[in-house]
Amino acid sequence: PADGSMLGSMVAMPVPPDVQARFADGTAMHDAILEAHRIEVPLFDRPDGWLIRASCQIYNTPDEYERLARAVPALIASS
């Protein structure tokens, strides 16, 4: 829940259908993020849509999460 009662070190966010439509599959989106931005982030193909998962660990910095937040819209705009 978004109320904070079950927040941990990972979050899985749905990828909007219009974003999914720009890629052949989740692997293609993963590879595009890795190639264009050098960011490794897993994508999961589920029956109800794709999920992108960020893992927040001590060895990551806030700037890295901000890079991911900028990378996905930039990738979408360029495809």
Stockholm file with secondary structure:
# STOCKHOLM 1.0

chainA/1-79         PADGSMLGSMVAMPVPPDVQARFADGTAMHDAILEAHRIEVPLFDRPDGWLIRASCQIYNTPDEYERLARAVPALIASS
#=GR chainA/1-79 SS CTTTTTCCSEEEEECCHHHHTTSSSHHHHHHHHHHHHCCCCCEEEETTEEEEEEECCTTSCHHHHHHHHHHHHHHHHHC
#=GC SS_cons        CTTTTTCCSEEEEECCHHHHTTSSSHHHHHHHHHHHHCCCCCEEEETTEEEEEEECCTTSCHHHHHHHHHHHHHHHHHC
//
